[in-house]
Amino acid sequence: MAKILKKDEYEAKRNEILSAAQKFVYTKGYEKMSIQDILNELGISKGTFFHYFKSKQAMLDALVERFMDQGEEQIIPIVKDESLPAIEKLKKYFTAAGNWKVKQKDYLISLMRVWYSDDNAIIRQKITNHSTERISPLLSSIVSQGIQEGTFKPSFPDQAGGVALSLIQSLWDRLSLMIISDEQNSESIEEIKNILAAYTDSIEKVLGIPESTLKIINDEIINQWFNFK
């Protein structure tokens, strides 16, 4: 009879498998990584692996989900900080998100290469929807605070947070595809700046905040992602 694990034991083993998978995503890349690599690393059987994940793709979904959990952890303390006005919360949100992602640059690029393939279109949309359900209320909370403070004047208060998040997600998708593209050249930085300016302008208008208030991604982080000097 199979051993019945307690919830904390189950989660510990599951995270151990995910951490091993993340290591191989870093060192070999997702496509070259095999389930056998993980089995060898942890000294477990295929049966044990498939007890936690039905497939390699399911494991990728779990890696992305864990990544989202970690990202959310960067945002919640900012949203709950009662000492910060709404505008500062929004600025800190973008700064924290940018710094956190760039610290995991190599890992993220490895995920991007498989995540943005046509085969993952449906799963990608599911994750986007799930992310919206989790992050939109946090942004909406900032918007509500800004309205009370008189610094946010959105035309559609109830929808502003969700629409702003959709724009942020769209921006990240566009930049991600450019990051993994093999067609980067000396003109790319200008295109990126124009894209950032357009999205920033749109987000500011949706939130009803003054022009040039936000800096969604600073130049230093853009340079690190695209290796511009």
VMD Tcl script that draws the C-alpha trace (Angstrom):
set ca {
  {0.00 0.00 0.00}
  {1.32 3.44 -0.95}
  {2.37 5.63 1.92}
  {-0.11 8.43 2.65}
  {1.74 11.69 3.09}
  {0.61 14.53 5.32}
  {-0.13 17.80 3.52}
  {3.10 19.46 4.63}
  {5.13 16.41 3.61}
  {3.40 16.32 0.26}
  {4.09 20.02 -0.37}
  {7.71 19.65 0.74}
  {8.36 16.83 -1.74}
  {6.51 18.64 -4.50}
  {8.60 21.76 -3.95}
  {11.75 19.66 -3.91}
  {10.89 18.35 -7.37}
  {10.10 21.86 -8.60}
  {13.39 23.21 -7.23}
  {15.29 20.46 -9.02}
  {13.39 21.25 -12.21}
  {14.18 24.93 -11.84}
  {17.87 24.10 -11.47}
  {17.84 22.21 -14.78}
  {15.90 25.00 -16.49}
  {18.78 27.26 -15.48}
  {21.58 24.88 -16.49}
  {20.17 22.96 -19.45}
  {17.05 24.80 -20.53}
  {13.52 23.45 -20.35}
  {13.52 21.72 -23.73}
  {16.73 19.79 -23.06}
  {15.79 18.95 -19.50}
  {14.23 15.52 -19.08}
  {12.17 13.95 -16.33}
  {15.02 11.47 -15.95}
  {17.35 14.36 -15.01}
  {15.08 15.09 -12.06}
  {14.79 11.43 -11.09}
  {18.60 11.10 -11.06}
  {19.06 14.35 -9.14}
  {16.63 13.40 -6.36}
  {16.99 9.63 -6.44}
  {13.27 9.06 -6.95}
  {11.27 6.78 -9.23}
  {9.06 7.70 -12.16}
  {6.09 6.62 -10.10}
  {6.99 9.15 -7.43}
  {7.34 11.92 -10.01}
  {4.01 11.14 -11.66}
  {2.35 11.08 -8.24}
  {2.99 14.83 -8.09}
  {2.89 15.81 -11.77}
  {1.01 14.11 -14.60}
  {3.53 15.27 -17.21}
  {6.51 17.50 -17.88}
  {4.07 20.15 -19.09}
  {2.14 19.94 -15.82}
  {5.40 20.51 -14.01}
  {6.06 23.60 -16.14}
  {2.61 24.92 -15.21}
  {3.49 24.39 -11.54}
  {6.81 26.22 -11.99}
  {4.98 29.18 -13.49}
  {2.39 29.05 -10.70}
  {5.12 29.06 -8.04}
  {6.78 31.94 -9.84}
  {3.48 33.85 -9.69}
  {3.20 33.11 -5.97}
  {6.64 34.56 -5.41}
  {5.80 37.61 -7.48}
  {2.62 38.23 -5.55}
  {4.65 38.15 -2.33}
  {6.57 41.18 -3.63}
  {3.37 43.16 -4.17}
  {1.19 42.43 -1.13}
  {3.41 44.24 1.46}
  {3.35 47.35 -0.76}
  {-0.43 47.28 -1.14}
  {-0.93 46.79 2.62}
  {1.51 49.54 3.65}
  {-0.85 52.13 5.14}
  {1.91 54.76 5.28}
  {2.17 54.98 1.47}
  {-0.06 57.13 -0.74}
  {-1.52 55.37 -3.77}
  {0.84 56.96 -6.30}
  {3.87 55.77 -4.31}
  {2.40 52.28 -4.02}
  {2.02 52.12 -7.78}
  {5.58 53.30 -8.35}
  {6.93 50.82 -5.82}
  {4.87 48.06 -7.43}
  {6.57 48.61 -10.80}
  {10.02 48.95 -9.21}
  {9.63 45.78 -7.13}
  {8.27 43.77 -10.06}
  {11.07 44.92 -12.36}
  {13.88 44.25 -9.90}
  {12.49 40.84 -8.94}
  {12.20 39.69 -12.55}
  {15.65 40.87 -13.59}
  {17.20 38.95 -10.67}
  {15.80 35.79 -12.29}
  {16.63 36.81 -15.84}
  {18.28 33.57 -17.03}
  {15.53 31.41 -15.57}
  {12.79 33.57 -17.05}
  {14.34 33.56 -20.51}
  {14.52 29.77 -20.42}
  {10.82 29.65 -19.53}
  {9.93 32.25 -22.16}
  {11.38 30.17 -24.98}
  {8.95 27.33 -24.32}
  {6.15 29.41 -22.83}
  {5.63 31.53 -25.94}
  {5.59 28.61 -28.35}
  {2.35 27.96 -30.26}
  {1.90 24.67 -28.40}
  {1.39 26.53 -25.14}
  {-1.16 29.11 -26.34}
  {-4.12 27.63 -24.44}
  {-2.19 27.06 -21.21}
  {-0.67 30.52 -21.48}
  {-4.15 32.04 -21.66}
  {-5.26 30.04 -18.62}
  {-2.30 31.32 -16.62}
  {-3.00 34.88 -17.77}
  {-6.60 34.57 -16.62}
  {-5.50 33.14 -13.28}
  {-2.97 35.93 -12.84}
  {-5.70 38.49 -13.55}
  {-7.89 36.99 -10.84}
  {-5.08 37.31 -8.30}
  {-3.39 40.59 -9.18}
  {-6.33 42.68 -10.40}
  {-7.83 43.05 -6.88}
  {-4.47 44.30 -5.60}
  {-4.25 46.98 -8.29}
  {-7.91 47.83 -7.80}
  {-7.17 48.39 -4.11}
  {-4.49 50.93 -5.04}
  {-6.88 52.62 -7.48}
  {-9.60 52.87 -4.81}
  {-7.14 54.44 -2.40}
  {-6.00 56.89 -5.09}
  {-9.59 57.92 -5.80}
  {-10.16 58.59 -2.10}
  {-6.96 60.65 -1.98}
  {-7.99 62.58 -5.10}
  {-4.88 61.62 -7.09}
  {-6.57 58.99 -9.30}
  {-9.45 60.17 -11.49}
  {-10.30 57.23 -13.77}
  {-13.23 57.50 -16.17}
  {-14.24 53.97 -15.21}
  {-13.27 53.43 -11.56}
  {-14.58 49.88 -11.23}
  {-12.73 48.66 -14.32}
  {-9.53 50.73 -14.10}
  {-7.46 48.21 -12.13}
  {-8.32 45.30 -14.41}
  {-7.72 47.27 -17.59}
  {-4.39 48.57 -16.30}
  {-3.31 45.01 -15.48}
  {-4.29 43.86 -18.98}
  {-2.05 46.56 -20.42}
  {0.82 45.54 -18.12}
  {0.44 41.90 -19.15}
  {0.34 42.86 -22.82}
  {3.47 44.96 -22.41}
  {5.31 42.09 -20.71}
  {4.28 39.73 -23.53}
  {5.59 42.12 -26.18}
  {8.90 42.67 -24.39}
  {9.29 38.94 -23.70}
  {8.95 38.09 -27.38}
  {11.52 40.76 -28.21}
  {13.89 39.44 -25.53}
  {13.89 35.91 -26.99}
  {14.00 37.14 -30.59}
  {17.21 36.62 -32.55}
  {16.58 39.82 -34.51}
  {17.68 42.41 -31.96}
  {19.77 45.23 -33.40}
  {20.97 48.72 -32.60}
  {17.54 50.15 -33.42}
  {15.75 47.90 -30.92}
  {16.32 50.20 -27.96}
  {14.40 53.02 -29.68}
  {11.53 50.70 -30.52}
  {11.45 49.48 -26.91}
  {11.41 53.03 -25.57}
  {8.51 53.90 -27.88}
  {6.58 50.81 -26.81}
  {7.15 51.62 -23.14}
  {6.11 55.23 -23.67}
  {2.90 54.18 -25.44}
  {1.91 51.68 -22.75}
  {2.82 54.07 -19.94}
  {0.69 56.79 -21.49}
  {-2.24 54.37 -21.84}
  {-1.98 53.13 -18.25}
  {-1.81 56.69 -16.89}
  {-4.93 57.63 -18.88}
  {-6.83 54.55 -17.67}
  {-5.95 55.33 -14.05}
  {-6.60 59.04 -14.44}
  {-3.20 60.14 -13.13}
  {-1.01 62.98 -14.46}
  {1.15 62.39 -17.52}
  {4.74 61.21 -16.86}
  {3.88 60.08 -13.33}
  {4.93 56.48 -13.88}
  {8.17 54.78 -14.84}
  {7.07 51.24 -15.58}
  {10.56 49.90 -16.30}
  {13.68 51.96 -15.76}
  {16.48 52.22 -18.32}
  {18.93 50.18 -16.23}
  {16.60 47.18 -16.15}
  {15.88 47.47 -19.89}
  {19.61 47.50 -20.57}
  {20.08 44.35 -18.50}
  {17.30 42.48 -20.29}
  {18.49 43.41 -23.76}
  {22.23 43.68 -23.06}
  {22.34 47.24 -24.31}
  {25.29 49.37 -23.28}
}
mol new
graphics top color blue
foreach p $ca { graphics top sphere $p radius 0.5 }
foreach p [lrange $ca 0 end-1] q [lrange $ca 1 end] { graphics top cylinder $p $q radius 0.2 }
display resetview
